[in-house]
Amino acid sequence: LEFISDGALAIEVWGHRCAGNGSSIWEVDSLHAKTRTLHDRWNEVTRRIEMWISILELNELGEYAAVELHQAKDVNTGGIFQLRQEEDLNCVRERWSDALIKRREYLDEQIKKVSNKTEKTEDDVEREAQLVEQWVGLTEERNAVLVPAPGSGIPGAPADWIPPPGMETHIPVLFLDLNADDLSANEQLVGPHASGVNSILPKEHGSQFFYLPIIKHSDDEVSATASWDSSVHDSVHLNRVTPQNERIYLIVKTTVQLSHPAAMELVLRK
């Protein structure tokens, strides 16, 4: 009693998993539960960063004011820009698929060992059923990797929401590849090695980017105002009135310095 009142008592609970009625038929509720489990697991390691861009022009009062955002049906973006980065999504899928392949090979080996036994005990039968159930679960998870359900929260899942004006429907993926033990970066992710530096947009030309000097920072939110002169691009498309049937796409690239979950730089494109 003195030990219990002054110290800590460790208790271990032993038991056997109940296999139910042994039915191998997967019910719809069970599939939904597994999908929710994947969604919850990804929610634990996923963070979203929104990047908003506005272009300011001089108005009649000589003040800089945001240009009106026009929603066009033939423009597949938030109205002006397009954000679609898929290099890291492919990396996530490859890593995830490799892990599932290794797990499946292990399950195949264990199932074969149990199946080859001439005389199976009750524990062997129960273990074999559990291994088969895990193997089937891997198949479902494999399908979730390649063809995730819309709005499931799994990387690469088709968008299933109505974004606010100026926001793209598609949400890109940037894979940080942090160490699972201490959430530290595997390498110095700054400068040319920053995460997202090579995640270019579809049909993006490898033309020169121009540094925009920052002239104002915001004290209330993470935002800044930069000076932009369209004439520096020396583009005929920017030096004339845009025809009705043409669209000009402007790509803005910004570098964000993160302190959590690791000290690193993150490159965003919009």
N, C-alpha and C positions, 0 to 999 in steps of 0.2 A: 504493500500500500504506500510506503514511503517513496519507493521508486516511481510509482505511477503519479503521485502528487507532485514530485519534484522533477521527474525526467520525462522522456518521450518513449512510448511503447509502440514498437513496430508490429503491424498486423498484416499477415499475408493471407489472401483468400484464394483458394484453389477450386477449380471446377472444370466442367466440360461444356463445350458449346452445344446447344441443342440444335440438332439438324432439322427439327420440325417433322413433317410427315414424309420427308424424303422426296418430295416432288421437285422435278428439275425444270418445271415450266415457270418462266419468268412472268410475273404479273406486271401490269402497266404501272401500278403504284411503285413497285420495286425499281423499275427503270427510271421513273421520275425521281425517286429517292437518290439513286446513284448519280443522276444528272445534277441534282442539287448539291450533292457532296463535292463533285468536281467544281461546281460554281463557287462553293464556300472555300475550297482550297485555293482557287485562283484569286479570290477576293483578299485572302490573307497576304499575298505577295504582289498585288497589283495596285498601283497608284495612278491616278489620272491627272494630267497637266493640260489645262486649256490655254491656248495661245490665240489672242485676239489682235487683229490689225485694223487700224483705221488710217485713212489718208486725209490730211488736213490741207485746205486751200484757203487763200485769202478771200473773205467775203466783202460785201459792200461797205462794211464798217472798217475795213483794213485789219480785221482780226482773223486768226486762223481758226477755221471751223471744220468739223468732220464732213467729208463728202457723203452724200446720200447713198445708201446701199440699195441697189436695185436687184430684185429677185427675178431671174429669167428662167423660163422652163427649159431652154436649150443649153443652159449652163449647169453642169453636174457638180457644182461646188456650193460653198456657203453664199454664193452671190458674186464673188469676185475671184477668190483664190481657190486653189485645190491642194488638199493635204492628203498624201497617200504614201506611206513609207512601209515597205514590205520586206526589206532585207532581214530585219531582226525577227519578223514573224516566221520566216523560213528557218532561221536558226533555232528558234524555240521549238518548232515542230520537229526538226531533226534531232535535237537533244531529247525531246520527249519520246519520240519514236525509238531511239536507241535504248533508252531506259526500259521501255515496254518490251523490246525484243529480248533484252537480257533477262527480264523477269519471266517472260514466256519460256525461254530456254531452261531456266531453273525449274519452273513448274512442270515442263515436259519431262525433265529428268526425274523429278520426284514422283510424278504420276506413273512413270514407267517402272520405277522401283517397287511401288506399292502393287501395281497390276501384276508384276511378275512373281509375286509371292504365291506359293501353292496353297498355303493355309493362312487365311486372313482372320485376324482377331477383330473384335468389335471396334477397337480403336483404329485399326487399319482401314476398316470400311468407312468410318466417320472421317478419317483424314483424307481418304481418296475422294469422298464427296466434297470436302472443303476445297481440295486442290482443283477439282474440276470446276467448282463454282468460281474460284479465283481466275481460272483460265478463261471462262466465259466472260467474266468481268473485264479482263484485259482486252477481249475482242470489242466490247462496247466502248471501252476507253480509247482504243485505237480508232474506232469510227469517229469518236468525239474529236480526236486530234485532226483527222483529215477533213471531216465534214461536220463542224460544230453547228449545233442548232441555233437559229436566229435568236438573238437576245439572251443567250445562255451565259454570257460573261467569259466564255473560254476564248483565248486569243484566236483571232481570225474569224470569229462568229459574225455572220451578216448582221448589219445594224437593224434594230427593230424599235426605232423611236423617231419622234419628230423633233429635230433640233431647232433651237431658236434662230432667228434671222442672223446670218453671218457665220453660223457654225456649220461645218461639214457633217454629213450623215455618217461617213466612215470614220472610225477611230483607229488610228495606226498603232503599231506595237513597236516599242523600243526595248530590247533585251539587255539588261545591265549585267547579267552573268556574275552575280555576287557569290562569294563563298557562303555556303549554307550554315556554317558553324558560327561565324562572327559577323556576317554581312559585310565583309570587307571586299574591296575591288580586287580582281585577279591581277590587274596591272594598273599603271598610272593612267587613268582615263581622263586625260586633259589634252588640249591642243589637237594635233592630228590624230590622236588615239581616242578622242572623246566619243562617247556613245552617241550614235545617230549621225556621225559626220559623213558616212557613206550612204545613208538612207535617202537617196535622191528620189525625186518625184518622177512619175511616168512622163516620158517625152521631154524631160528636162535636158536642155542643151548644156554642154560643159563649157559655157561661156564664163567670162570673168565676173566675179562678184565685186561690188563696190562697197567699201566701208562707209557707213553713215554715221557721222559724228553725233553723239548724244548731246542735246542742248538742255534737257530738263529731265529730272527724276521726280517720281511721285513719292510722297511720304506716307500715303495712306495704303498703297497697294504696290505689288511688284509690276511696275510699268515705267516706261521712259518715252520721251519724245525725241526723235532724231530728225536731222535736216536732210532732205532729199531733193535733188535737182535732176529732173528726168533727162536733161540734155547731156549728162555725163555718159549715158549709155550710147550716145551717137546712133540712135535707132530712128529710121525713117517712120516707123510705126508710131513712135511717141512724139514725133515732131509735126504731126498733122492730125486732122480730125478723123476719128475712127469711123469707117463706113458701118452702115447698119448691119451688114451680114458678117462682120468680123469681130473677133474677141482678142484682147491682149491679156496675157497671163503674166503677172508679176510674182516672182518668188522672193520671199523675205526669209532670211536665215538668221536666227539668233542663238546665242550660247547662254545657257543658264548654269550658274554655279550652285551645286547642291552640297549641303552639309549632312543630309540624312536621306537614305540609310547609309550612305558612304560619301566621303569627300570626293567629288568628281564633277566633270562638266557634261552637260547634256545639250546636244544640238537639235533645235527644232526648226522645221521648215513649214511655211504656209504660203 
